[in-house]
Amino acid sequence: MRPPATPRERSVPEPAPGPEATDGSHRAAPTPPDAPETADGTGATSDPAPRAAQEPPTPATSPDPTTGRSPQSPTATATQPPAATATQSPAATPSDPVTAASQESAATASEEASVRPGRAATARAHHPTAREPSTAPAPTTTPEPSGSAPEPPVTDLSDLAPAAWPARAAAAWPALPLLVALALWVYATRHTDVSALDDFGLVSALHPTFWAGLAVLTAGFWFTVRDRRRPGAWSLAYVLVLLVMERATQALLYPTPLYAWAWKHDAVIDHLLTSGGLQGADRLGDMAVYDQWPGFFAAQAALVRLLGVDNAAMYMAWWPLVSSVLLLLPLLLIYRTFTEDRRLIWTAVWLFCVGNWVGQDYFSPQSVAFALHLGVLAVVLRRYGRSGGPHGRQGQAVWTVLLSVLVTAIVVSHQLTPGMLVVTLVALALIRRYRDWVPAVTTVVIFLAWCLTAALPFLSAAMPDMIRSIGDIGANVETGYGTTPTGTGAVATSWAARLLSGSVLLLALAGVVRQRVLRHRALPLLLVAAAPLPMFAASSYGSEMIFRVLMFMLPGAAFFAAAALLPKVRTLAADAAARDTAPPSPATRARPRRVPLPALSRPRFGVWVPLLVLLAGTLAFVPSYSGKDRVNYFPPREVALVQQLFDQAPDDSLVVAANRNYPLAYEQYWRIDHYWFLDDDRRHVDEIVRDPATVLARDMAAVEPPARAYFLLTRGQTANSEMNGQLDRAQLDRIRESVASSPAFELVAENDGGVLYVLTPAS
């Protein structure tokens, strides 16, 4: 076979080959290596032949991927010499040397392609035709054969693409614990009986599958959130299911709304809808305070009209779930201000949800005001810091307007939340990073403007008591949790709540000590957690200040508590430094990631101990939150009994009851008076216990006809009195029997929810 001509060989004119020259005997002498180059840079002195007739250099060949040998085998070359094939071809004539060479190459390439298709391209490269232009540089690799050439077989299994279904199953495995937990929860709600609650409330009534569902959900969340490759949507799904299991269980199990205070707020909304405006203390007495902070109630009255329902009781059973979901957005914004570590963010959200047992998520102004409070903090932390530089302050006027709207909504809706917000914003303004007094000054101005105008009547009357309570920390804390928990169930649920809050605070302290980077990078959140503490010295807030302080501390405490459960956390500054030092290549970002199935590894301290802590906190939430459901739940028969009272009571009538823990306790409060004798002086309570019928008849005798005086005793009042250490069941039964046997009282209605008596006119 004739070897391809070099550029120096092409510089000598070749004679026209005849039949005897087909074996390649006529070859030009090689040009000396020091021959001068021509203008075209080929190194030849002359080139009389046209460019189209020049033969390109032999291209480099690559070894076959299956055999490791070169496609141009020496055996095949010796067996099929192109010169002999061209001589035997009848189409090659001496009068057309170019055509003969072309047919020679074509015949050789066709024959080799029929014998070994994978080498057709190599044969054509060694025998180019004279009519093919060769202006481009020769390729360095063998081109892929076209047509029906088969692909080389795969001998390494690692070259195979992963199957679609195992990858999808691995990516979707977090759905399995979610579905199992939901299935267990649905089964538990269908097999739980709440008709006879004991002192442990819902805890002892729940079906065991409920606890199993919580355990499965917690374990699935922990192993999902620790995997950095999992998207945040899975963590969000786990948190939403947690809120459903925590907050929607009561709405499904109980046929009536919980909490006497929720029924009270429904009465305030009914008053706004009935009167069409706000009224003062001269007509409403102590209930006028709600007309002086009407934001929440006015919004709910508009919502009742918009939905076309009779009252807010139609939907307020689901309000705990709604208000808890509203907290997620500001929480995520606050946490993402300091870190992009999804493990830290979602673990903090989880701890916040299980640590928020105080119960202020019910149908109340506090539930909305707390969400707005977190919204203000999110705006301040993200838009009023110094890290943004001058460019971050260009739109500060817009954020100040938004801040003013949020603060105004808080101020007109709740009394305590503006004070908590002021101390938090002042604490943030004291550090260099947020040394901007605009948020704090804006909040103080709006708060004072409302207190000195619309809220001035209430504050004028309450100011002496508020001044006396300032600085009396012992009394403000001592009066927490109502009075004294009494009974095994009440004491156990009380300690469960205290241990849960104490554990979150201890974990937060451990996170501050353990995660050194957070002490500087997340210092504002540490201030958010500590700022409400001075409010202990301000007031007892109706025996609830300790619980409100814990609730306002929880957003910051949950963040650092989550940091204590994780091995190492990242901040935004650390992430930015990592990106600057080692930027990922586009190929790395574009490469699809394989999500492996979770593998069972040997137990490790850093994995299982935090999981047990998280599981203990999640399970402890149930008795802390639902352990007093015997007090907070009112069966339909009790609701019907109280409703019968207000349906028949004339204007200016008086209702006497042991305490205010019954449904519709403030129903039509603008025309019906109430007297709860357990709120009276202790000496007068002892008089009622000694001679119930006589003392109660004397207290109720001042009512003038046509108004009537009623005595109401329900199961909710009995439960509240027993579990809070006021009067026990035996004492309340004695009062009931005394009234029943007295001729001064007449029975109006009685069922398993309670009894209703009316004072006879003769008495």
Secondary structure, 3 states (H helix, E strand, C coil): CCCCCCCCHHHCCCCCCCHHHCCCCCCCCCCCCCCCCCCCCCCCCCCCCCHHHCCCCCCCCCCCCCCCCCCCCHHHHHHCCHHHHHHHCCCCCCCCHHHHHHHHHHHHHHHHHHHCHHHHHHHHHHCCCCCCCCCCCCCCCCCCCCCCCCCCCCCCHHHCCCCHHHHHHHHCCCHHHHHHHHHHHHHHHHCCCCCCCECCEHHHHCCHHHHHHHHHHHHHHHHHHCCCCCCHHHHHHHHHHHHHHHHHHHHHHCCCCCCHHHHHHHHHHHHHHHHCCCCCHHHHHHHHHHHHCCHHHHHHHHHHHHHCCCCHHHCHHHHHHHHHHHCHHHHHHHHHCCCCCHHHHHHHHHHHHHHCCCCCCCCCHHHHHHHHHHHHHHHHHHHCCCCCCHHHHCCHHHHHHHHHHHHHHHHCCCCCHHHHHHHHHHHHHCCHHHCCCHHHHHHHHHHHHHHCCCCHHHHHHHHHHHHHHCCCHHHHHHCCCCCCCCCHHHHHHHHHHHHHHHHHHHHHHHHHHHCHHHHHHCHHHHHHHHCCHHHHHCCCCCCCHHHHHHHHHHHHHHHHHHHHHCCCCCCHHHHHHHHHHCCCCHHHHHCCCCCCCCCCCCCCHHHHHHHHHHHHHHHHHHHHHHCCHHHHCCCHHHHHHHHHHHHHCCCCCEEEECCCCCCCCCCCCCCCEEEEHHHCCHHHHHHHHHCHHHHHHHHHCCCCCCCCEEEEEEHHHHHHHHHCCCCCHHHHHHHHHHHHHCCCEEEEEEECCEEEEEECCCC
